[in-house]
Amino acid sequence: MSLFRLSKLGFAYPGRPPVLDGAEFVLEPGERVALLGPNGAGKTTLLHLMVGLLRPSAGLVEAFGHPRRTEQDFHPVRARAGLLFQDPDDQLFCATVLDDVAFGPLNLGHGPAAARRIATDTLASLGLAGYGERITHRLSGGEKRMVSLAAVLAMGPEVLLLDEPSNALDEAARNRLLDTLAALPQAMVIVSHDAGLVERLATRRVWLEKGLLRCSG
């Protein structure tokens, strides 16, 4: 069973030309697909359509074997597909790092103690042990990026949708991120202008331009 199947997707922002116009895409288990294309091509839009943050004007999103059309349809998708936003400030909203990372497990039904344990373990796995009580809005851009990844991974997603994951990271943090992602079993869709990250992680590349996806060499 495919994890995601996007069929003839169309989407346009009000007053602008279509971003997607008949786009087709399939994500299979175990794949790490690099989603490439020029700025403004619609790569972030495509990720948001996959989890229902936006709705297509045409076509169909199928996720985990079922068509998804309504907000209710997408609730279980967001529990199984973790989206790392391009801007971590769009993802982090709690007072402390531990609260932010524990938020997802709490929403999935874990008790407070279990959620805190999951959050602590996830932070440690990313080299962020000891960050739990830090104030989120006082972190550097790179630290916020790593904490937002921890918040996604703490939910135990089956699929990772990563929007520019290495943005704002110094070399040490970037290398730690790459090592972490390379060791994960989840299927991934990766939007990135980081050629080294794509080279290391991607098993397949697709190019988005003029509303359509095509295989990329």
C-alpha positions, 0 to 999 in steps of 0.5 A, spaced: 500 500 500 502 506 498 503 511 503 501 517 499 498 518 492 496 524 489 492 524 483 491 530 478 492 535 484 490 542 482 491 548 487 491 556 486 492 562 491 487 567 490 488 572 484 494 568 482 496 563 477 495 555 479 501 553 483 499 545 481 496 543 475 495 536 474 500 534 479 501 526 480 505 523 486 506 517 489 510 515 496 511 508 497 514 505 504 521 506 505 522 511 500 526 518 501 524 522 496 527 529 494 522 534 492 526 539 488 524 545 484 525 553 483 523 558 489 515 559 488 514 552 484 509 550 490 514 545 494 511 547 501 504 548 498 504 540 496 507 538 503 501 542 506 496 539 501 498 532 503 496 533 510 490 537 509 493 544 511 490 546 504 485 543 500 486 542 492 481 545 487 482 539 483 484 532 484 485 527 490 489 526 496 490 519 498 493 517 504 495 511 508 490 507 503 484 512 504 481 518 500 482 524 504 477 530 503 474 533 509 478 536 516 476 530 519 479 525 514 485 529 515 486 528 523 489 521 523 493 523 517 497 528 521 498 523 527 501 519 522 505 524 517 509 529 521 510 535 518 517 539 519 515 547 517 520 551 514 520 556 519 520 553 526 516 559 529 510 556 526 511 550 529 513 552 536 508 555 541 509 553 548 513 556 553 519 551 554 522 546 550 520 540 554 512 543 553 513 543 546 516 536 544 511 533 549 505 536 546 504 531 540 505 525 545 500 528 549 495 529 544 496 522 542 493 520 548 500 519 552 499 521 560 503 527 562 509 522 565 509 518 559 509 524 554 515 528 558 519 521 558 518 521 550 520 528 550 526 527 554 528 521 550 527 524 543 531 531 545 537 527 548 537 523 541 538 529 537 544 532 542 539 536 546 539 533 553 538 539 558 534 543 553 528 541 556 527 547 561 529 552 556 525 558 554 523 556 546 523 563 544 530 565 546 533 559 542 537 561 536 534 559 529 538 553 529 536 550 536 529 552 534 530 548 528 532 542 532 527 542 537 521 543 532 524 536 529 524 533 536 517 535 536 515 531 530 519 525 532 516 525 538 510 523 535 512 517 532 510 518 525 510 513 519 512 519 514 516 525 515 515 531 511 521 535 511 521 543 509 528 545 508 530 541 515 537 544 515 536 551 514 539 555 520 544 550 522 551 550 523 556 545 521 555 540 527 548 541 528 547 539 520 551 533 521 548 531 527 541 532 523 543 528 517 546 522 521 539 522 525 535 522 519 539 517 515 538 512 521 531 513 521 526 508 518 520 512 516 519 514 509 520 521 507 519 527 502 524 532 503 524 539 500 531 542 500 536 546 497 542 543 501 545 539 495 549 535 500 543 533 504 539 531 498 545 527 496 546 523 502 538 522 504 534 521 497 533 515 494 529 518 489 528 525 486 522 529 483 522 536 480 516 540 481 515 546 476 509 549 472 504 545 476 507 538 474 512 533 477 517 529 473 522 525 475 529 528 476 536 525 474 
